[in-house]
């Protein structure tokens, strides 16, 4: 499902660009991206289903060891 994020402070960055304090961004269903925050951020994110965190190679592996 879609992912919605509002940046309360700081910024987050991915391959599509930077989202700064006060910005809202949403990602469509099935979107995969590597978000990072080099200088820190406080965000409020909404997910309609649990988020799946993938390992660094994005092969679909679960870094937590779950199924």
URGI-V452914 format. One record per residue. N is the residue number from 1. D_FIRST is the distance of its C-alpha to the first C-alpha in Angstrom with 1 decimal. Layout:
# URGI-V452914
((N,D_FIRST) (N,D_FIRST))
This chain:
# URGI-V452914
((1,0.0) (2,3.8) (3,6.7) (4,9.8) (5,13.3) (6,16.8) (7,19.7) (8,22.5) (9,25.0) (10,25.4) (11,23.1) (12,20.4) (13,20.8) (14,19.0) (15,20.0) (16,19.0) (17,21.2) (18,21.8) (19,20.3) (20,23.1) (21,24.1) (22,23.1) (23,20.4) (24,16.8) (25,14.2) (26,10.5) (27,8.7) (28,6.9) (29,4.3) (30,6.9) (31,9.0) (32,11.7) (33,14.2) (34,17.0) (35,17.3) (36,20.8) (37,23.1) (38,26.7) (39,28.2) (40,25.9) (41,23.4) (42,22.2) (43,18.6) (44,16.6) (45,12.9) (46,10.2) (47,7.2) (48,5.9) (49,6.5) (50,9.3) (51,9.3) (52,11.4) (53,14.4) (54,16.2) (55,19.9) (56,21.6) (57,22.0) (58,18.3) (59,19.5) (60,16.9) (61,19.3) (62,18.4) (63,20.7) (64,21.0) (65,22.3) (66,20.0) (67,18.6))
